[in-house]
Amino acid sequence: MKQDKYKMKNKIEKNFKQAVLKAGKMFWKTLPLIFGTILLVSLLITLIPKTFYFKVFTQNFFSDSFIGSLIGSISAGNPLTSYILGGELLEQGVGLIAVTAFLVAWVTVGVVQLPAESMILGRRFAIWRNILSFVFAIVVAILTVLILGVFQ
């Protein structure tokens, strides 16, 4: 009985150590991506004047969500860096609906990856998936702002 507990404890400790090492390696691998994104966003924010954001995003519910989704569809990214980018855009005065639409489309719609996706999954499927993802990015952005408006 004691031997079973001892084996179980050793197994748990071994699994815990493996999990910590795996998480550490993953963090180490993603660190350059995070730093690169921060540097790129900082550079873009410096180069692009605030007036540009106010010209593109007019605080209109539908046009901001459409433009945000459109820009996000063209510039593909990953979820990890989207938090940094979203926060910086909000600090620059871009509305929540535009940022939400941009980030959802940025992660889910892949115009850049469309040729590869078409080859792997089929052209028809890839096109429909991207169209639906674009539409749902707009819907999610509108619903997010509406829900947050209700709870504030």
Residue pairs with C-beta under 8 A, 6 or more apart in sequence:
30 80
33 78
33 80
33 81
34 80
34 81
34 84
37 81
37 84
37 85
38 84
41 84
41 85
41 88
42 88
45 88
45 92
50 92
50 93
53 89
53 92
53 93
53 94
54 93
56 67
57 64
57 67
57 68
57 94
57 95
57 98
58 64
59 95
61 97
61 142
61 145
62 138
62 142
64 95
64 97
64 98
64 101
65 97
65 98
65 100
65 101
65 137
65 138
65 141
65 142
66 101
66 138
67 98
67 101
68 97
68 98
68 99
68 100
68 101
68 102
68 105
68 137
68 141
69 101
69 102
69 104
69 105
69 109
69 134
69 137
69 138
69 141
70 105
71 102
71 105
72 101
72 102
72 103
72 104
72 105
72 106
72 107
72 109
72 137
73 105
73 106
73 109
73 110
73 111
73 130
73 134
73 137
74 111
74 112
75 106
75 112
76 106
76 109
76 110
76 111
76 112
76 113
77 85
77 106
77 107
78 107
79 107
82 103
82 106
82 107
85 103
85 106
86 99
86 100
86 102
86 103
89 98
89 99
89 102
90 96
90 99
96 144
96 145
96 148
97 141
97 142
97 144
97 145
98 141
100 140
100 141
100 144
100 145
101 137
101 138
101 140
101 141
104 136
104 137
104 140
104 141
105 133
105 134
105 137
108 133
108 136
108 137
109 130
109 133
109 134
109 137
110 117
110 130
111 130
114 126
114 127
114 130
117 126
117 129
117 130
118 126
118 127
121 129
